[in-house]
Amino acid sequence: MTCASCVARVERKLGKLEGVDATVNLPLESARVIVPDAVSDQQIIDTVTATGYTASLKADRPAPDRQHIQYALQSAQPGGDDLAAAGQAAAAGSVLRPRLLAAAALTLPVLVISMVPAAQFPHWGWAALVLSAPVVSWAAWPFHRAAAINARHLASTMDTLVSIGVSAAFLFSAWQLLADPFMTAHPGMNMSDHALYFEVAAVVTTFLLLGRYLEANAKQRAGNALRALLNLGAKEASVVRDGAESRVPVDLLVPGDVFIVRPGEKIATDGFVVEGQSAVDTSLITGEPVPVEVGVDDSVIGATINTNGRLLVKATRVGSETTLAQMGRLVSQAQSGKAAVARLADRISAVFVPVVLAISALTFGAWLIAAGDPQPAFTAAVAVLVIACPCALGLATPTALLTGTGRGAQLGILIKGPQVLEDTRTVDTIVLDKTGTVTSGKLSVAAVQSLTTADGDELLALAGAAEAASEHPVAHAIARAAREHAPLAAVADFVSAPGGGVRGTVNGRSIVVGRAGWLKDNGIDTPAESLEHLHALEDSGATVIWVGVNGQAAGLISLTDTIKPGSAAAIGRLKELGLRPILLTGDNASAALAVAAKVGIPAADVLAGVLPEGKVEAVRRLQKSGATVAMAGDGVNDAAALAQADLGIAMGSGTDVAIAAADLTVMGSDLGQVAEAIGLSRKTLATIKTNLFWAFFYNAVGIPVAALGLLNPMIAGAAMAASSVLVVTNSLRLRRFGRTQ
């Protein structure tokens, strides 16, 4: 496929099938198709074939899913069947190279003898005909072949314009020479002395082949980031089965397998550590430069690198379920989509070629009538055909998306689709969940305040036993602190209330741990005399949890969190991007204000004591006030708010639920990556718009100039090829994003 017209035609034909919605990606030569059960794969393939291309199912589609099927499209043009067999941009470049070299070698002497009178010899016109014939036939064959196939389907693309322009220039010149064989018998002719355009036909073909060749190579580079990402995974694993260790391909791993990861090795698949301790380099997945310390029960991601210690890892997700595979899928889906501005460009390009053909014909007729001379009429008409090729238009969006999302994957940033790019442009407020987003989320018990005669260690042991069954970070911290003193007792009748606390029976005693409201819900009053202790602990910036024993408020546990090292700088960067950061937390106001002051968020922009269900309402209130809201969070209880926000940003260290609800996913846990994600998204959208501007600019300026007879077809060919190269090169600049920030 070569231009936006090809894309529009395939999408239009597939869209005529009931219930089918297709999005074609030009650089990837693939289509993402929503297919109802009533439509078979063969119908899809036959419809694509009817438009002049061939298609096949991509081998990596999920077998049970009839939705969002990916088809590989092979072009019937440039490179033809050879390209279809190769199937990749690199192969397209290798197919085009010999045609380009031959065309360049033959075009140079044609150009010299046609334009330099001193280089001419008797009957040089016949030499020009012989030299240019292979250029406009064999070298330009991909254009002619595609034009013929499109014509058979009553369609036209940029290849139609090229084929007609090149053929017309050559055939008109040949006819002139055959009509007067002695036209060039005398050397030293100026260009105005004859009506031969062999050099025009040859130079235009060579320039267009050069442009196509550079495009193919650039497209290959644009997709390198994703290919590199998918090649990151380990190839083999040292699995331990029945007490024996053996090397097996990672494809043969199953959930539950235990495998060994030695220092310097890649972790074969997602899992958790069952033995050993080490620092793991996660930079390839999360973009975080500092290795992460892991020990028993810590989760690890496949394709990350174990730097020092020996680890025994139990596999939890394998094959297409791994984090790496999901990242690849998300990036691929994003690259297949289209922003709203790109769909507008597609609609324009769909009618572009027929309009250009009409303009060319009108130009020829108008010049013929006005000048009475076919030579300037012919030159102007050919120049219109050549300058109007909308190839840059077709590359403007997908090459930028390909490069931007690929670079994002390298930085640990996953963009769900092109619409996200538009959303990042409009957001003006960002809600930051405190725990796990601004702070590390790794709470630790700072103090235990008994309100009765009970011992503090005993109180901590009871609370830890009850909290051990919960997944909340507060619960983890209390249980961990309690285990440091003694093994935890078993808990019975466990109940967990999101945003409230937990309740259970430990050693025959009823234990309630959580907020004051949760204790009240369980019939426990919080004595007024204990509020002084409560306020003293909260004023220090701590998170304070009540403990009730046998229906009585028995004590307070204070926990402290640490602010992530890069949070303050990241919030500064968000402000530079024009966003208003708001700190949202279920924690008490004192703790929230202490954190906000340290990271540079005004007290007026702190929303404290917000329950999980209240997070959604908080986002809604901001939206009703006129704000366009982004929300960053990492927990299950953030998922609803992420979905409600205009732009949901999940921190990758969080849960799959949060990631599924988000528009942007940051694989690392650094808030700085959130600012980087917004910056990259905006930069990608800006690149798309710049590309579209230049693509339209070439055509908008070039067509009238050509129609007025002010543009030589050779210059038009060079300009058209340059427009494609400019667009692709501009997109490739995104590969440097983050390196100069």
Disulfide bonds with the S-S distance in Angstrom:
none
